[in-house]
């Protein structure tokens, strides 16, 4: 049985990484979408982390000076574009404050932040039963990613995978 070795990527691996990204893009029938450059990938993977960017950010929405909502976000990365994206983790406006435009203002500020930071995308997940949120997002111009589904490991399943030795078929 062949030995399997896992190692951290090194700067010299950038051409290999991009070749693999392009193969993935071709497999997923989007070869022209993989436009990341060597320099973009090198900077994203091997540059020192920015000291002015925390792991996540949060915006607070107030109505008449009283906090009524928030948006919590963080950055992700697209290997296809070679650029960061902004991911909205949570958006909430208190029920009594809804209908005053707080949610829209939060989304506008997040879009502005994404543009200012050079993000290629602004994304989030929404529960499939949350029709008001889906309608709200569509009204903003958001497109549902029909072919994508979220997968998650947590709790015991996450611990079990982390503890696996990798030798099983």
ABEGO torsion letter per residue (X at the ends): XBBBBBBBBBAAAAAAAAAAAAAAAAAAGAAAABABBAAAAAAAAABBBBAABBABBBBBBBBGGBBABBBBBBBBBBAAAGBBBBBBABBBBBAAABGAGAAAAAAAAAAAAAAAAGBABBBBBBBAABAAAAAAAAAAGBBBBAABBBBBBBEAAAAAAAABAGABX
